[in-house]
């Protein structure tokens, strides 16, 4: 049972444009949602999070939007830079600090 | 900047052999996690420690996997015997336990032949 789903395995965006990564979830008990970024041969690094009581959180070029009624969240990166090329994981916490990860989306930023 | 250390970075072993991975969390982090990431999937929690106690090992295949954190600091994950399906990246993470953010190590890439 995949509780957190990232349906796009890959995404290609031109440098300077907006990157939008999507994530859907099924468990309405999730309290927090997080995005992690992973480079090859490295562990995931925390990027940004959002509480279930909010619908938007912004940190520099990164903004996460949460639509609870649709059980959907998205990560917007504006403007996209070559260093943003990585695998992005959406993750959720059902109140007990046990992260549930999506499958990941490989983002490629083209010059 | 403090980091989570893991060793070895890469391990190739034959099936039915024993293999062990080591993790040293960020100093002062009480909570330690072991994850398994199969290619094309997200990390899946295997075991969670709070200090030296296991908090969650519901997804740990206990017939062949074991984990310990004897002094509540570093931790070892063991597989015996290894099977072909165990080929994956094994990630260790730590946190203070008071916040959301988990800090991941670089992982150990295991290949079972």
Interface residues (C-beta under 8 A of the other chain):
Chain A: X4 X6 X9 X32 X34 X36 X41 X42 X43 X44 X45 X46 X49 X89 X91 X93 X96 X97 X98 X99 X101 X102 X103 X104
Chain B: X4 X9 X31 X40 X41 X42 X43 X44 X45 X48 X56 X91 X93 X95 X97 X100 X101 X102 X103 X104 X105 X106 X107
